[in-house]
Amino acid sequence: MNPSDDQLRDILTTTRVIALVGWSPNADRPSHRVAAWLAGRGYRVIPVNPGQAGGTALGEVIYPDLASIPADVPVDMVDIFRRSDAVGPVVDEALAHLPGLRTVWMQLGVENAAAAALAEAQGVRVVQNRCPAIEIPRLGL
């Protein structure tokens, strides 16, 4: 079950650093547009894409995976632009390598009940089938 509007407000106003899994360098892709929009709103967005690793985007190094993000980068939220069936390994990696993780966010059309249950069992909030670039204006943030 997704968080209430009050919980979404809390997530979106306390999150500062977002690791965006599935970032694309193609400006026509939703992951590119959402990442740029979030960065423009003041979030620090860490792009994650193995095919683009080592490059830079949004003023940040692009990492091949979540495990490669340095420990001194305080990731609050992982925003997942992957197919629903690919979410499990992403959540496993996030839980194993991002000690400050507070939220797993699955984008529009992305849902994975098992991964959500695993994250919630470890005290991590989960949002499924939503987009922060839609929720922020909808909530008036």
C-alpha positions as CSV (number, residue, x, y, z in Angstrom):
1,M,0.0,0.0,0.0
2,N,1.3,3.4,-0.9
3,P,1.9,6.2,1.7
4,S,-0.7,8.8,2.4
5,D,-0.4,12.3,1.1
6,D,1.0,13.4,4.5
7,Q,3.6,10.6,4.3
8,L,4.5,11.6,0.7
9,R,4.9,15.2,1.8
10,D,7.3,14.0,4.6
11,I,9.3,11.9,2.1
12,L,9.5,14.6,-0.5
13,T,10.4,17.4,2.0
14,T,13.0,15.5,3.9
15,T,14.8,13.8,1.0
16,R,17.9,15.5,-0.2
17,V,19.9,12.9,-2.2
18,I,18.3,10.7,-4.8
19,A,20.0,7.8,-6.6
20,L,18.1,7.5,-9.8
21,V,18.5,3.9,-11.2
22,G,17.9,3.7,-14.9
23,W,18.9,7.3,-15.7
24,S,19.2,7.9,-19.4
25,P,21.3,10.4,-21.3
26,N,18.5,10.6,-23.9
27,A,16.6,13.8,-23.2
28,D,13.4,12.2,-24.6
29,R,13.4,9.5,-21.9
30,P,11.3,10.0,-18.8
31,S,14.2,9.1,-16.5
32,H,16.3,11.9,-18.0
33,R,13.5,14.5,-17.8
34,V,12.5,13.5,-14.2
35,A,16.1,13.6,-13.1
36,A,16.7,17.0,-14.5
37,W,13.4,18.3,-13.0
38,L,14.3,17.0,-9.6
39,A,17.8,18.5,-9.8
40,G,16.2,21.8,-10.8
41,R,14.1,21.6,-7.6
42,G,17.2,21.4,-5.5
43,Y,17.5,17.6,-5.0
44,R,21.0,16.1,-5.5
45,V,20.4,13.4,-8.1
46,I,23.0,10.7,-8.5
47,P,22.6,9.0,-11.9
48,V,22.9,5.2,-12.0
49,N,23.4,3.6,-15.4
50,P,26.1,0.9,-16.2
51,G,26.3,1.9,-19.8
52,Q,27.1,5.5,-18.9
53,A,29.3,4.9,-15.8
54,G,32.2,7.2,-15.3
55,G,30.6,10.1,-17.2
56,T,28.9,13.0,-15.6
57,A,25.4,14.3,-15.6
58,L,23.6,16.8,-13.5
59,G,27.0,17.8,-12.0
60,E,27.4,14.2,-10.7
61,V,29.4,11.2,-11.6
62,I,27.3,8.5,-13.2
63,Y,27.7,5.2,-11.3
64,P,27.2,1.7,-12.8
65,D,25.2,0.5,-9.8
66,L,24.2,1.4,-6.3
67,A,27.1,-0.5,-4.7
68,S,29.5,1.8,-6.5
69,I,28.2,5.0,-4.9
70,P,30.7,6.1,-2.3
71,A,29.8,5.6,1.3
72,D,30.2,9.3,2.0
73,V,27.3,10.1,-0.4
74,P,24.2,10.1,1.9
75,V,21.5,8.6,-0.4
76,D,18.1,9.2,1.1
77,M,16.0,7.7,-1.7
78,V,16.4,5.3,-4.6
79,D,14.1,6.2,-7.5
80,I,13.7,3.2,-9.8
81,F,13.2,3.5,-13.5
82,R,13.3,-0.2,-14.3
83,R,10.8,-2.9,-15.2
84,S,8.9,-4.3,-12.2
85,D,10.6,-7.7,-12.6
86,A,14.0,-6.0,-12.3
87,V,13.2,-4.2,-9.0
88,G,14.2,-7.0,-6.6
89,P,17.9,-7.0,-7.3
90,V,17.9,-3.1,-7.2
91,V,16.2,-3.1,-3.8
92,D,18.6,-5.9,-2.5
93,E,21.6,-3.8,-3.5
94,A,20.1,-0.6,-2.1
95,L,19.5,-2.3,1.3
96,A,23.0,-3.8,1.4
97,H,25.0,-0.7,0.3
98,L,23.1,2.4,1.2
99,P,23.1,2.6,5.0
100,G,21.1,5.9,5.2
101,L,18.4,4.8,2.8
102,R,15.0,6.0,3.9
103,T,12.8,5.5,0.8
104,V,12.5,3.2,-2.2
105,W,10.5,4.9,-4.9
106,M,9.2,2.9,-7.9
107,Q,8.2,5.0,-10.9
108,L,4.9,5.0,-12.8
109,G,4.0,1.4,-13.9
110,V,6.6,-0.1,-11.6
111,E,5.4,-2.3,-8.8
112,N,7.1,-5.2,-6.9
113,A,5.3,-6.5,-3.8
114,A,8.2,-8.8,-2.7
115,A,10.8,-6.0,-3.0
116,A,8.5,-3.6,-1.2
117,A,7.9,-6.0,1.6
118,L,11.6,-6.6,2.0
119,A,12.4,-2.9,2.1
120,E,9.5,-2.2,4.6
121,A,10.7,-5.0,6.8
122,Q,14.0,-3.2,7.1
123,G,12.3,0.1,8.0
124,V,12.5,1.7,4.6
125,R,9.5,3.5,3.2
126,V,8.2,2.4,-0.2
127,V,6.3,4.2,-2.9
128,Q,5.1,2.3,-6.0
129,N,3.6,3.3,-9.3
130,R,4.1,7.0,-8.7
131,C,6.4,9.8,-10.0
132,P,7.9,12.5,-7.7
133,A,7.7,15.0,-10.5
134,I,3.9,14.5,-10.5
135,E,3.5,14.2,-6.7
136,I,5.5,17.4,-5.8
137,P,3.2,19.7,-7.8
138,R,0.1,17.8,-6.9
139,L,0.9,18.2,-3.2
140,G,1.8,21.9,-3.6
141,L,5.4,21.4,-2.6
